[in-house]
């Protein structure tokens, strides 16, 4: 067998960093959408971040405004999204697909992450999160997250150029 046929030109570390970049950027975009949605509903922009912050701070996190609870809530979201981005990149970055197909796989992964995150992970870790989350806007934010996952090959190409 010819081993060169199965080797990838991208080092594994590049793939991991591209996935981390896709996941964290997608997570930041998600939090921005959730922030703006809260403002549109005349609530504090930090409402959802504080809701996720209840995981570490309990009821003290349900305050109006930015604080350590909101910061920890954002950090938890970025941890989740970065991890999913790395897993996505490891599974799919070496696939040679058209940009459209990769984007569709990313959106599908975003929807799968929505289901796993909201109905399994957060329901187990902190049931307040799925109970009080605005479900439709959360779903839209996960679709946006999937679009960022679908750009993983672009991030990988940018890392390879550097």
FIDRENPA-168258 format. One record per atom (N, C-alpha, C): residue number from 1; x, y, z; residue in one letter. Coordinates in pm, whole numbers, plus 50000, padded with zeros to 5 digits. Layout:
<recs>
(rec NUM,(X,Y,Z),a)
...
</recs>
This chain:
<recs>
(rec 1,(50083,49881,50000),x)
(rec 1,(50000,50000,50000),x)
(rec 1,(50087,50125,50000),x)
(rec 2,(50036,50224,49935),x)
(rec 2,(50106,50350,49927),x)
(rec 2,(50056,50439,50041),x)
(rec 3,(50142,50463,50142),x)
(rec 3,(50101,50542,50258),x)
(rec 3,(50078,50688,50224),x)
(rec 4,(50141,50739,50119),x)
(rec 4,(50123,50878,50083),x)
(rec 4,(49980,50907,50040),x)
(rec 5,(49912,50808,49987),x)
(rec 5,(49775,50826,49941),x)
(rec 5,(49682,50858,50058),x)
(rec 6,(49714,50808,50178),x)
(rec 6,(49627,50823,50292),x)
(rec 6,(49672,50934,50386),x)
(rec 7,(49784,50995,50362),x)
(rec 7,(49830,51101,50451),x)
(rec 7,(49771,51234,50408),x)
(rec 8,(49746,51318,50504),x)
(rec 8,(49690,51450,50478),x)
(rec 8,(49803,51552,50476),x)
(rec 9,(49796,51652,50387),x)
(rec 9,(49901,51755,50388),x)
(rec 9,(49893,51846,50510),x)
(rec 10,(49778,51849,50576),x)
(rec 10,(49762,51936,50692),x)
(rec 10,(49802,51860,50819),x)
(rec 11,(49890,51919,50899),x)
(rec 11,(49920,51857,51028),x)
(rec 11,(49795,51856,51116),x)
(rec 12,(49788,51762,51205),x)
(rec 12,(49673,51749,51293),x)
(rec 12,(49653,51874,51378),x)
(rec 13,(49762,51937,51420),x)
(rec 13,(49748,52058,51502),x)
(rec 13,(49676,52168,51425),x)
(rec 14,(49699,52180,51294),x)
(rec 14,(49630,52280,51213),x)
(rec 14,(49480,52251,51211),x)
(rec 15,(49447,52124,51198),x)
(rec 15,(49305,52086,51195),x)
(rec 15,(49239,52118,51328),x)
(rec 16,(49309,52088,51437),x)
(rec 16,(49254,52118,51570),x)
(rec 16,(49233,52269,51588),x)
(rec 17,(49330,52349,51546),x)
(rec 17,(49317,52494,51559),x)
(rec 17,(49208,52550,51469),x)
(rec 18,(49194,52495,51348),x)
(rec 18,(49087,52540,51258),x)
(rec 18,(48951,52509,51318),x)
(rec 19,(48935,52391,51378),x)
(rec 19,(48810,52356,51444),x)
(rec 19,(48783,52443,51565),x)
(rec 20,(48887,52470,51642),x)
(rec 20,(48872,52558,51758),x)
(rec 20,(48831,52698,51714),x)
(rec 21,(48892,52746,51607),x)
(rec 21,(48858,52878,51555),x)
(rec 21,(48713,52882,51509),x)
(rec 22,(48672,52781,51433),x)
(rec 22,(48533,52776,51386),x)
(rec 22,(48436,52771,51503),x)
(rec 23,(48466,52688,51602),x)
(rec 23,(48377,52673,51716),x)
(rec 23,(48367,52798,51801),x)
(rec 24,(48479,52860,51831),x)
(rec 24,(48477,52979,51915),x)
(rec 24,(48413,53098,51843),x)
(rec 25,(48445,53116,51715),x)
(rec 25,(48381,53224,51639),x)
(rec 25,(48230,53200,51629),x)
(rec 26,(48191,53075,51606),x)
(rec 26,(48049,53042,51604),x)
(rec 26,(47983,53066,51739),x)
(rec 27,(48053,53033,51846),x)
(rec 27,(48000,53057,51980),x)
(rec 27,(47984,53206,52009),x)
(rec 28,(48080,53286,51967),x)
(rec 28,(48069,53431,51984),x)
(rec 28,(47952,53486,51904),x)
(rec 29,(47934,53436,51782),x)
(rec 29,(47821,53480,51700),x)
(rec 29,(47688,53440,51765),x)
(rec 30,(47684,53319,51822),x)
(rec 30,(47564,53276,51893),x)
(rec 30,(47532,53370,52008),x)
(rec 31,(47632,53401,52088),x)
(rec 31,(47610,53488,52203),x)
(rec 31,(47569,53629,52158),x)
(rec 32,(47622,53676,52046),x)
(rec 32,(47583,53807,51995),x)
(rec 32,(47436,53808,51954),x)
(rec 33,(47391,53701,51888),x)
(rec 33,(47250,53690,51848),x)
(rec 33,(47161,53687,51972),x)
(rec 34,(47200,53610,52071),x)
(rec 34,(47121,53600,52193),x)
(rec 34,(47119,53732,52270),x)
(rec 35,(47231,53804,52269),x)
(rec 35,(47240,53936,52331),x)
(rec 35,(47142,54033,52264),x)
(rec 36,(47148,54037,52130),x)
(rec 36,(47061,54128,52056),x)
(rec 36,(46915,54092,52072),x)
(rec 37,(46884,53962,52074),x)
(rec 37,(46746,53919,52094),x)
(rec 37,(46694,53965,52230),x)
(rec 38,(46776,53957,52333),x)
(rec 38,(46734,54004,52465),x)
(rec 38,(46705,54153,52463),x)
(rec 39,(46790,54228,52396),x)
(rec 39,(46768,54373,52386),x)
(rec 39,(46640,54405,52310),x)
(rec 40,(46612,54329,52204),x)
(rec 40,(46489,54351,52127),x)
(rec 40,(46364,54323,52210),x)
(rec 41,(46376,54238,52309),x)
(rec 41,(46264,54207,52397),x)
(rec 41,(46267,54291,52525),x)
(rec 42,(46343,54401,52523),x)
(rec 42,(46351,54497,52633),x)
(rec 42,(46398,54432,52763),x)
(rec 43,(46493,54340,52750),x)
(rec 43,(46556,54278,52866),x)
(rec 43,(46704,54316,52864),x)
(rec 44,(46772,54283,52969),x)
(rec 44,(46917,54303,52971),x)
(rec 44,(46980,54214,52865),x)
(rec 45,(47078,54265,52795),x)
(rec 45,(47148,54186,52694),x)
(rec 45,(47219,54065,52754),x)
(rec 46,(47242,54069,52881),x)
(rec 46,(47316,53962,52948),x)
(rec 46,(47225,53854,53006),x)
(rec 47,(47097,53858,52975),x)
(rec 47,(47002,53764,53033),x)
(rec 47,(47041,53619,53007),x)
(rec 48,(47070,53585,52882),x)
(rec 48,(47102,53446,52847),x)
(rec 48,(47238,53407,52905),x)
(rec 49,(47335,53498,52900),x)
(rec 49,(47466,53468,52959),x)
(rec 49,(47451,53443,53109),x)
(rec 50,(47367,53523,53175),x)
(rec 50,(47342,53501,53318),x)
(rec 50,(47270,53369,53341),x)
(rec 51,(47180,53332,53250),x)
(rec 51,(47111,53204,53262),x)
(rec 51,(47210,53088,53258),x)
(rec 52,(47304,53092,53165),x)
(rec 52,(47407,52989,53161),x)
(rec 52,(47497,52998,53284),x)
(rec 53,(47515,53119,53336),x)
(rec 53,(47596,53138,53455),x)
(rec 53,(47536,53077,53580),x)
(rec 54,(47405,53048,53577),x)
(rec 54,(47344,52982,53694),x)
(rec 54,(47404,52844,53717),x)
(rec 55,(47470,52789,53616),x)
(rec 55,(47535,52659,53632),x)
(rec 55,(47640,52665,53742),x)
(rec 56,(47713,52774,53749),x)
(rec 56,(47820,52789,53848),x)
(rec 56,(47780,52875,53967),x)
(rec 57,(47693,52973,53946),x)
(rec 57,(47662,53070,54051),x)
(rec 57,(47523,53052,54113),x)
(rec 58,(47444,52959,54063),x)
(rec 58,(47311,52937,54118),x)
(rec 58,(47220,53057,54098),x)
(rec 59,(47129,53078,54191),x)
(rec 59,(47031,53186,54179),x)
(rec 59,(47094,53325,54183),x)
(rec 60,(47214,53335,54237),x)
(rec 60,(47283,53466,54239),x)
(rec 60,(47309,53519,54099),x)
(rec 61,(47310,53428,54000),x)
(rec 61,(47341,53469,53863),x)
(rec 61,(47225,53541,53796),x)
(rec 62,(47104,53523,53846),x)
(rec 62,(46988,53584,53782),x)
(rec 62,(46973,53729,53825),x)
(rec 63,(47068,53807,53780),x)
(rec 63,(47068,53949,53807),x)
(rec 63,(47063,54023,53675),x)
(rec 64,(47037,54148,53682),x)
(rec 64,(47035,54229,53562),x)
(rec 64,(47175,54285,53540),x)
(rec 65,(47227,54271,53422),x)
(rec 65,(47355,54330,53390),x)
(rec 65,(47469,54229,53386),x)
(rec 66,(47585,54283,53354),x)
(rec 66,(47705,54202,53337),x)
(rec 66,(47777,54186,53470),x)
(rec 67,(47821,54064,53496),x)
(rec 67,(47897,54033,53616),x)
(rec 67,(47974,53904,53596),x)
(rec 68,(48024,53851,53703),x)
(rec 68,(48100,53725,53694),x)
(rec 68,(48013,53611,53645),x)
(rec 69,(47885,53612,53679),x)
(rec 69,(47795,53507,53632),x)
(rec 69,(47781,53511,53480),x)
(rec 70,(47766,53629,53423),x)
(rec 70,(47755,53641,53278),x)
(rec 70,(47886,53598,53212),x)
(rec 71,(47996,53639,53270),x)
(rec 71,(48127,53601,53216),x)
(rec 71,(48144,53449,53218),x)
(rec 72,(48104,53386,53328),x)
(rec 72,(48117,53240,53335),x)
(rec 72,(48019,53173,53239),x)
(rec 73,(47901,53231,53220),x)
(rec 73,(47806,53176,53123),x)
(rec 73,(47861,53182,52981),x)
(rec 74,(47923,53293,52946),x)
(rec 74,(47984,53305,52813),x)
(rec 74,(48098,53205,52800),x)
(rec 75,(48178,53192,52905),x)
(rec 75,(48289,53096,52901),x)
(rec 75,(48240,52953,52883),x)
(rec 76,(48131,52917,52949),x)
(rec 76,(48075,52782,52932),x)
(rec 76,(48029,52759,52789),x)
(rec 77,(47965,52860,52730),x)
(rec 77,(47919,52848,52590),x)
(rec 77,(48038,52833,52496),x)
(rec 78,(48141,52913,52518),x)
(rec 78,(48259,52906,52431),x)
(rec 78,(48333,52774,52449),x)
(rec 79,(48334,52722,52570),x)
(rec 79,(48394,52590,52594),x)
(rec 79,(48318,52483,52516),x)
(rec 80,(48187,52485,52525),x)
(rec 80,(48106,52389,52451),x)
(rec 80,(48126,52403,52300),x)
(rec 81,(48117,52526,52251),x)
(rec 81,(48127,52548,52106),x)
(rec 81,(48267,52518,52054),x)
(rec 82,(48370,52554,52128),x)
(rec 82,(48506,52522,52087),x)
(rec 82,(48530,52372,52081),x)
(rec 83,(48477,52300,52180),x)
(rec 83,(48491,52154,52181),x)
(rec 83,(48420,52092,52062),x)
(rec 84,(48299,52137,52035),x)
(rec 84,(48225,52085,51919),x)
(rec 84,(48298,52119,51790),x)
(rec 85,(48356,52237,51781),x)
(rec 85,(48433,52275,51662),x)
(rec 85,(48553,52185,51639),x)
(rec 86,(48624,52152,51745),x)
(rec 86,(48740,52063,51734),x)
(rec 86,(48695,51923,51691),x)
(rec 87,(48589,51872,51752),x)
(rec 87,(48538,51740,51714),x)
(rec 87,(48494,51740,51569),x)
(rec 88,(48424,51845,51527),x)
(rec 88,(48380,51856,51389),x)
(rec 88,(48499,51856,51293),x)
(rec 89,(48601,51933,51325),x)
(rec 89,(48719,51940,51237),x)
(rec 89,(48790,51806,51228),x)
(rec 90,(48803,51737,51340),x)
(rec 90,(48869,51606,51339),x)
(rec 90,(48791,51509,51251),x)
(rec 91,(48659,51515,51258),x)
(rec 91,(48577,51421,51181),x)
(rec 91,(48570,51455,51032),x)
(rec 92,(48568,51585,50999),x)
(rec 92,(48535,51622,50862),x)
(rec 92,(48641,51703,50787),x)
(rec 93,(48741,51759,50852),x)
(rec 93,(48832,51852,50784),x)
(rec 93,(48912,51787,50672),x)
(rec 94,(48937,51659,50680),x)
(rec 94,(49016,51593,50576),x)
(rec 94,(48930,51549,50457),x)
(rec 95,(48800,51568,50467),x)
(rec 95,(48711,51533,50356),x)
(rec 95,(48726,51637,50246),x)
(rec 96,(48734,51591,50124),x)
(rec 96,(48744,51682,50010),x)
(rec 96,(48605,51698,49949),x)
(rec 97,(48533,51798,49997),x)
(rec 97,(48396,51823,49953),x)
(rec 97,(48386,51965,49900),x)
(rec 98,(48280,51990,49825),x)
(rec 98,(48256,52125,49777),x)
(rec 98,(48222,52214,49896),x)
(rec 99,(48246,52344,49883),x)
(rec 99,(48213,52435,49994),x)
(rec 99,(48066,52428,50035),x)
(rec 100,(47976,52410,49937),x)
(rec 100,(47834,52402,49968),x)
(rec 100,(47804,52278,50052),x)
(rec 101,(47860,52164,50014),x)
(rec 101,(47836,52041,50089),x)
(rec 101,(47895,52052,50230),x)
(rec 102,(48012,52112,50239),x)
(rec 102,(48072,52129,50372),x)
(rec 102,(47986,52219,50459),x)
(rec 103,(47930,52323,50397),x)
(rec 103,(47843,52414,50471),x)
(rec 103,(47718,52340,50518),x)
(rec 104,(47662,52255,50434),x)
(rec 104,(47543,52178,50472),x)
(rec 104,(47574,52079,50584),x)
(rec 105,(47692,52019,50580),x)
(rec 105,(47733,51930,50690),x)
(rec 105,(47749,52011,50818),x)
(rec 106,(47803,52131,50808),x)
(rec 106,(47818,52218,50924),x)
(rec 106,(47683,52256,50984),x)
(rec 107,(47587,52292,50899),x)
(rec 107,(47454,52329,50948),x)
(rec 107,(47387,52207,51014),x)
(rec 108,(47403,52090,50952),x)
(rec 108,(47348,51968,51010),x)
(rec 108,(47412,51940,51147),x)
(rec 109,(47543,51961,51156),x)
(rec 109,(47611,51942,51284),x)
(rec 109,(47563,52045,51386),x)
(rec 110,(47536,52167,51342),x)
(rec 110,(47482,52268,51433),x)
(rec 110,(47346,52228,51487),x)
(rec 111,(47261,52174,51400),x)
(rec 111,(47129,52128,51445),x)
(rec 111,(47141,52009,51539),x)
(rec 112,(47233,51916,51507),x)
(rec 112,(47255,51802,51597),x)
(rec 112,(47306,51851,51732),x)
(rec 113,(47394,51951,51729),x)
(rec 113,(47445,52007,51854),x)
(rec 113,(47333,52074,51933),x)
(rec 114,(47240,52138,51864),x)
(rec 114,(47124,52198,51932),x)
(rec 114,(47049,52090,52009),x)
(rec 115,(47018,51982,51943),x)
(rec 115,(46941,51876,52010),x)
(rec 115,(47019,51818,52128),x)
(rec 116,(47145,51782,52103),x)
(rec 116,(47226,51720,52209),x)
(rec 116,(47246,51817,52325),x)
(rec 117,(47276,51942,52292),x)
(rec 117,(47303,52041,52395),x)
(rec 117,(47179,52073,52478),x)
(rec 118,(47072,52110,52411),x)
(rec 118,(46953,52155,52482),x)
(rec 118,(46876,52042,52550),x)
(rec 119,(46868,51928,52486),x)
(rec 119,(46782,51821,52536),x)
(rec 119,(46854,51714,52618),x)
(rec 120,(46986,51713,52610),x)
(rec 120,(47060,51612,52685),x)
(rec 120,(47160,51679,52780),x)
(rec 121,(47257,51752,52723),x)
(rec 121,(47365,51809,52803),x)
(rec 121,(47313,51908,52908),x)
(rec 122,(47248,52015,52864),x)
(rec 122,(47204,52117,52959),x)
(rec 122,(47088,52067,53045),x)
(rec 123,(47005,51979,52992),x)
(rec 123,(46897,51922,53074),x)
(rec 123,(46954,51842,53191),x)
(rec 124,(47071,51785,53172),x)
(rec 124,(47137,51708,53276),x)
(rec 124,(47220,51796,53369),x)
(rec 125,(47296,51891,53310),x)
(rec 125,(47386,51976,53390),x)
(rec 125,(47308,52083,53467),x)
(rec 126,(47219,52154,53397),x)
(rec 126,(47146,52263,53457),x)
(rec 126,(47009,52274,53389),x)
(rec 127,(46907,52211,53442),x)
(rec 127,(46775,52211,53378),x)
(rec 127,(46713,52350,53361),x)
(rec 128,(46763,52451,53433),x)
(rec 128,(46710,52586,53415),x)
(rec 128,(46737,52638,53274),x)
(rec 129,(46850,52598,53216),x)
(rec 129,(46889,52651,53085),x)
(rec 129,(46787,52614,52978),x)
(rec 130,(46757,52486,52954),x)
(rec 130,(46657,52459,52850),x)
(rec 130,(46516,52504,52888),x)
(rec 131,(46487,52511,53017),x)
(rec 131,(46353,52551,53060),x)
(rec 131,(46326,52699,53031),x)
(rec 132,(46423,52786,53061),x)
(rec 132,(46404,52929,53046),x)
(rec 132,(46459,52987,52916),x)
(rec 133,(46524,52907,52835),x)
(rec 133,(46581,52958,52709),x)
(rec 133,(46470,52984,52607),x)
(rec 134,(46485,53092,52530),x)
(rec 134,(46390,53117,52420),x)
(rec 134,(46422,53020,52305),x)
(rec 135,(46345,52915,52293),x)
(rec 135,(46380,52802,52208),x)
(rec 135,(46403,52838,52061),x)
(rec 136,(46318,52922,52004),x)
(rec 136,(46333,52953,51862),x)
(rec 136,(46463,53027,51833),x)
(rec 137,(46495,53127,51913),x)
(rec 137,(46618,53203,51888),x)
(rec 137,(46741,53119,51921),x)
(rec 138,(46729,53028,52017),x)
(rec 138,(46840,52936,52045),x)
(rec 138,(46863,52847,51923),x)
(rec 139,(46754,52796,51863),x)
(rec 139,(46767,52714,51743),x)
(rec 139,(46833,52793,51630),x)
(rec 140,(46791,52916,51610),x)
(rec 140,(46853,53000,51506),x)
(rec 140,(47001,53024,51534),x)
(rec 141,(47035,53041,51661),x)
(rec 141,(47176,53064,51694),x)
(rec 141,(47259,52939,51665),x)
(rec 142,(47201,52820,51685),x)
(rec 142,(47274,52698,51652),x)
(rec 142,(47288,52680,51501),x)
(rec 143,(47190,52727,51424),x)
(rec 143,(47205,52726,51277),x)
(rec 143,(47321,52816,51235),x)
(rec 144,(47329,52933,51298),x)
(rec 144,(47441,53023,51271),x)
(rec 144,(47573,52958,51310),x)
(rec 145,(47574,52892,51423),x)
(rec 145,(47693,52817,51467),x)
(rec 145,(47734,52715,51361),x)
(rec 146,(47635,52644,51305),x)
(rec 146,(47663,52546,51200),x)
(rec 146,(47726,52609,51077),x)
(rec 147,(47687,52732,51045),x)
(rec 147,(47749,52801,50931),x)
(rec 147,(47897,52826,50957),x)
(rec 148,(47931,52859,51078),x)
(rec 148,(48072,52877,51114),x)
(rec 148,(48146,52744,51107),x)
(rec 149,(48083,52636,51152),x)
(rec 149,(48147,52505,51140),x)
(rec 149,(48173,52472,50993),x)
(rec 150,(48080,52507,50908),x)
(rec 150,(48095,52481,50764),x)
(rec 150,(48209,52557,50700),x)
(rec 151,(48261,52656,50767),x)
(rec 151,(48375,52732,50714),x)
(rec 151,(48509,52679,50763),x)
(rec 152,(48507,52565,50828),x)
(rec 152,(48632,52505,50880),x)
(rec 152,(48739,52491,50772),x)
(rec 153,(48707,52445,50650),x)
(rec 153,(48814,52437,50548),x)
(rec 153,(48877,52573,50517),x)
(rec 154,(48796,52678,50522),x)
(rec 154,(48850,52813,50498),x)
(rec 154,(48949,52850,50608),x)
(rec 155,(48912,52824,50733),x)
(rec 155,(49003,52853,50844),x)
(rec 155,(49130,52769,50834),x)
(rec 156,(49114,52645,50792),x)
(rec 156,(49231,52557,50775),x)
(rec 156,(49324,52610,50667),x)
(rec 157,(49267,52657,50557),x)
(rec 157,(49348,52714,50449),x)
(rec 157,(49422,52839,50496),x)
(rec 158,(49354,52921,50576),x)
(rec 158,(49417,53042,50630),x)
(rec 158,(49532,53008,50723),x)
(rec 159,(49514,52905,50804),x)
(rec 159,(49623,52862,50894),x)
(rec 159,(49739,52808,50813),x)
(rec 160,(49710,52734,50706),x)
(rec 160,(49817,52677,50622),x)
(rec 160,(49897,52787,50551),x)
(rec 161,(49831,52901,50519),x)
(rec 161,(49900,53011,50453),x)
(rec 161,(49998,53081,50546),x)
(rec 162,(49966,53084,50673),x)
(rec 162,(50045,53161,50771),x)
(rec 162,(50183,53102,50791),x)
</recs>
